Amino acid sequence: MAPSPFLPALIDGWAAYQQHLIRALAPLSADQLALRPGPTLRSVGENARHLVRARASWFFHALGEGDDAIAAIADWEAPGAPLRTAAELVGGLETTWQLIASCLRRWDAATLAAPFERTWRGETYTLTRQWIIWHLLEHDLHHGGEISLTLGMHGLPGLAL
C-alpha cells in the first residue's frame, strides 16, 4: 500500500515544530531550565525531559524501534535520573526525531493502521502506530506549549511559531 499523501505534510510540520523547540531550549542556562510556572508544576527542563522521554519510551517499549541510545533516553525520568542540560535536551530531541522521521518514512498506511497488542502495568492494550504517532504529536504540542508559556512568564522568548 502506498504512503498517504498527508504523511509528508505531517512529517514536515512536526519537523518544523521540533526546530522551534530546539531554538527555544538550546540557549537556556541551568537556572533558566529550572524556571517553573508555579511551585508544584514542572520546570522548563522537566517538561522538555518528559517530552523527549515519552518519544523514546513509546518508540522503544511499545513499538520495538530504536537502539541503546533510545533505550537510555526512555529512562530519563526513572527515579533518581538527573536533570538534563540544554545541550542534552536538544540532543535528545534530535535523536528521537531522527527515529520518528525514519519510521514515518518507512511505514505505509497499512502498517500505521495495523493493530497490535502491548502489555503495560499488567494490562493488555490494542494499539496502532497511527494512534501512537497522534498521541506523541499532541504530547509534543501540549508540553511544548507549557515550555513556551513558562519561558514567556519569565520574560524569555518561547517557541517562535
C-alpha positions in Angstrom: 0.0 0.0 0.0 1.3 3.5 -0.9 2.1 6.1 1.8 -0.7 8.6 2.4 -0.1 11.9 0.7 -0.8 13.6 4.1 2.2 11.9 5.7 4.9 14.2 4.1 3.0 17.2 5.4 2.7 15.7 8.8 6.4 15.0 8.9 7.3 18.4 7.6 5.1 20.2 10.1 6.3 18.1 13.1 9.9 18.7 12.0 9.3 22.5 11.9 7.8 22.3 15.4 10.9 20.3 16.5 13.1 23.2 15.3 11.0 25.7 17.3 11.6 23.6 20.4 15.3 23.3 19.8 15.7 27.1 19.2 13.8 27.8 22.4 15.8 25.3 24.6 19.3 25.5 23.2 20.4 28.8 24.7 19.0 28.2 28.2 21.1 28.1 31.3 20.6 25.6 34.1 18.8 28.4 36.0 16.5 29.1 33.1 15.7 25.4 32.7 14.7 25.4 36.3 12.0 28.1 35.9 8.5 27.0 36.8 5.1 28.5 36.2 4.2 27.6 39.8 5.9 25.7 42.7 4.2 22.4 42.1 4.4 22.4 38.3 7.2 21.0 36.1 10.1 23.3 35.2 11.0 24.1 31.6 13.8 21.4 31.8 11.5 18.9 33.4 8.9 19.4 30.7 11.5 19.1 27.9 12.9 15.9 29.5 9.4 14.5 29.8 8.6 15.2 26.2 11.8 13.6 24.9 11.5 10.6 27.3 7.9 10.0 26.1 9.0 9.8 22.5 11.8 7.4 23.3 9.6 5.2 25.6 6.8 4.8 23.1 9.1 4.0 20.2 11.4 1.7 22.2 8.9 -0.1 24.5 5.7 0.0 22.6 7.0 -0.2 19.0 10.3 -2.1 19.5 12.1 0.6 17.5 15.4 2.2 18.3 18.8 1.3 19.7 20.7 1.6 23.0 20.6 5.4 22.8 16.8 5.4 22.5 16.6 2.9 25.4 18.8 5.2 27.6 16.6 8.2 26.8 13.5 6.2 27.6 14.9 6.0 31.2 15.4 9.8 31.6 12.6 10.1 34.1 13.4 7.0 36.2 13.7 7.5 39.9 16.9 9.4 40.6 17.5 10.3 37.0 19.5 13.6 36.7 18.1 16.8 35.2 19.5 17.4 31.7 21.4 20.3 30.3 20.1 22.3 27.4 22.6 20.5 25.1 21.4 17.1 26.4 17.8 18.1 25.8 18.5 19.3 22.3 20.4 16.1 21.6 17.5 14.0 22.9 15.1 15.9 20.7 17.4 15.3 17.7 18.0 11.6 18.4 14.3 10.9 19.0 13.2 12.9 15.9 15.6 11.0 13.7 13.9 7.8 14.8 10.4 9.2 14.4 11.1 10.6 10.9 12.8 7.4 9.8 9.9 5.3 10.9 7.3 7.6 9.3 9.1 7.4 6.0 9.3 3.6 6.2 5.8 2.8 7.3 2.9 2.7 4.8 -0.8 3.3 5.6 -1.4 -0.4 6.3 1.5 -0.5 8.8 0.3 2.6 10.5 -3.3 1.2 10.8 -2.4 -2.4 11.8 -3.5 -3.2 15.4 -1.1 -4.8 17.8 -1.1 -5.6 21.5 1.2 -4.4 24.2 1.0 -5.1 28.0 1.7 -2.1 30.3 1.4 -2.2 34.0 -0.3 -5.6 33.9 -3.0 -4.6 31.3 -3.0 -5.5 27.7 -3.9 -2.8 25.2 -4.6 -2.9 21.5 -2.8 0.0 19.7 -1.9 1.2 16.3 1.2 3.0 15.1 -1.1 5.9 13.9 -2.6 6.2 17.4 0.9 6.4 18.9 2.0 9.0 16.4 -1.0 11.1 17.1 -0.5 10.7 20.8 3.1 11.8 20.6 2.3 14.7 18.4 -0.4 16.0 20.8 2.0 15.3 23.7 4.8 17.4 22.0 2.3 20.2 21.3 1.0 20.2 24.9 4.3 20.2 26.7 5.9 22.5 24.1 3.1 25.0 24.9 3.9 24.7 28.6 7.6 25.3 27.9 6.7 28.4 25.8 4.3 29.8 28.3 6.7 29.3 31.2 9.6 31.0 29.3 7.3 33.9 28.4 6.1 34.2 32.0 9.8 34.8 33.0 10.5 37.3 30.2 12.3 34.8 27.9 11.5 34.0 24.3 9.3 31.0 23.9 8.6 29.0 20.8 8.5 31.4 17.8 5.6 29.9 15.8 
